[in-house]
Amino acid sequence: MMEKSLFKKIVYPALSATSTMTMFSYAVSYLVNDQFKEPKLLSSLFLSPGRQKANEPPVGGFLLHYLVGMIFATVYQLFWKHIFRFPKWKDGIIYGTVCGLIGMLTWKLTFTLHKSPPDIKLKSYLFHLLIAHLIFGVTLTWTERKLGRKS
């Protein structure tokens, strides 16, 4: 069984932040009528290129997306533990921006190198990704603050 402190320190904040970011992406996808859903894109790029049905839930894409969220939350936790005394809102904005830039670079590289990437408006998606990661960073900070941990 997972240790309670590990769940509280990493898993809970990662689930909160990744879920909030994903809901934002799904809402933007709906509003702009384009494919900005990270789990769906991850699934189509890496797990089942060309084989996934339109209405099939991208289970593997969700798992990949939450795994990456867990990694980003773990790195944030390490920074928080060693640098930040108590996470401030600006820390979340800065960390979200850094994660967003890493995400933009990674997605751009992935779309460039992939032999058959999904047909989306990539520049719009990359801009959306920066905002989505700002939401991720702020939600991560909010969760840390709600947990009330001090250094």
C-alpha positions in Angstrom: 0.0 0.0 0.0 1.2 3.5 -0.9 2.6 5.5 2.0 0.2 8.2 3.1 2.8 11.0 3.1 3.9 10.1 -0.5 0.3 10.3 -1.6 -0.2 13.6 0.1 3.1 15.1 -1.1 3.1 14.0 -4.7 0.1 12.0 -5.9 -2.7 14.3 -4.6 -1.1 17.5 -6.0 -0.2 15.8 -9.3 -3.8 14.5 -9.7 -5.3 17.9 -8.8 -3.0 19.9 -11.1 -3.1 17.4 -14.1 -6.9 17.0 -13.8 -7.4 20.8 -13.8 -5.1 21.3 -16.7 -6.9 18.5 -18.6 -10.3 19.9 -18.0 -9.1 23.2 -19.3 -7.8 21.5 -22.5 -11.0 19.7 -23.0 -13.0 23.0 -22.6 -10.7 24.8 -25.0 -11.0 21.9 -27.5 -14.8 22.2 -27.3 -14.8 26.1 -27.6 -12.4 26.3 -30.5 -13.6 23.1 -32.2 -10.1 21.6 -32.5 -8.2 18.8 -30.9 -6.3 20.2 -27.9 -6.9 17.2 -25.6 -3.5 15.9 -24.5 -4.6 12.4 -23.7 -6.2 11.9 -27.1 -3.1 13.4 -28.8 -0.7 11.2 -26.8 -2.7 8.1 -27.6 -2.8 8.9 -31.3 0.9 9.7 -31.5 2.4 6.9 -29.4 -0.1 4.2 -28.5 -2.5 3.6 -31.3 -1.6 5.7 -34.4 -4.5 5.5 -36.8 -6.2 2.7 -35.0 -8.1 4.5 -32.3 -11.8 5.1 -33.0 -13.1 8.6 -32.6 -15.4 7.8 -29.7 -13.0 5.5 -27.9 -11.6 6.8 -24.6 -7.8 7.3 -24.8 -7.0 5.3 -21.7 -3.3 4.9 -22.5 -3.1 8.6 -23.3 -4.6 9.5 -19.9 -2.1 7.2 -18.2 0.8 8.8 -20.1 -0.5 12.3 -19.3 -0.9 11.6 -15.6 2.6 10.0 -15.5 4.1 13.2 -16.9 2.0 15.2 -14.4 3.4 13.1 -11.6 7.0 13.7 -12.8 6.4 17.5 -13.0 4.8 17.4 -9.5 7.7 15.5 -8.1 10.2 18.0 -9.5 8.1 20.8 -8.0 8.1 19.0 -4.7 11.9 18.9 -4.8 12.1 22.6 -5.6 9.6 23.4 -2.9 11.4 21.3 -0.3 14.8 22.8 -1.1 14.1 26.3 -2.3 10.6 27.6 -1.6 9.8 28.0 2.1 6.0 28.0 1.5 4.8 27.9 -2.1 3.8 31.4 -3.2 1.5 32.1 -6.2 4.4 33.5 -8.2 6.3 30.2 -7.7 3.3 28.4 -9.3 3.3 30.9 -12.2 7.0 30.6 -12.7 6.9 26.8 -12.5 3.9 26.6 -14.8 5.7 28.8 -17.3 8.8 26.6 -17.2 6.7 23.5 -17.6 4.7 25.1 -20.4 7.9 26.0 -22.3 9.2 22.4 -21.8 5.9 21.1 -23.0 5.8 23.4 -26.0 9.3 22.3 -27.0 8.5 18.7 -26.5 5.3 18.8 -28.5 6.8 20.8 -31.3 9.7 18.3 -31.5 7.3 15.4 -31.4 5.1 16.8 -34.2 8.2 17.6 -36.2 9.7 14.1 -35.9 6.6 12.0 -36.1 6.0 10.4 -39.5 2.2 11.1 -39.3 1.2 13.6 -36.7 -2.4 14.5 -36.1 -3.8 17.3 -38.2 -4.2 20.2 -35.7 -3.5 23.9 -35.6 -0.1 23.4 -34.0 0.7 27.1 -33.2 -2.6 27.5 -31.5 -2.1 24.2 -29.6 1.3 25.3 -28.4 0.0 28.6 -27.2 -2.9 26.8 -25.4 -0.3 24.5 -23.9 1.5 27.4 -22.2 -1.7 28.6 -20.6 -2.7 25.0 -19.6 0.7 24.6 -17.8 0.2 28.0 -16.0 -3.0 26.5 -14.7 -1.1 23.3 -13.8 1.5 25.3 -11.8 -1.0 27.5 -10.0 -3.2 24.4 -9.1 -0.1 22.6 -7.9 0.7 25.7 -5.7 -2.9 25.9 -4.5 -2.9 22.3 -3.5 0.4 22.6 -1.6 -1.0 25.7 0.2 -4.2 23.9 1.0 -2.3 21.0 2.5 -0.7 23.7 4.7 2.8 22.2 4.7 5.5 24.4 6.0 9.2 23.9 5.4 
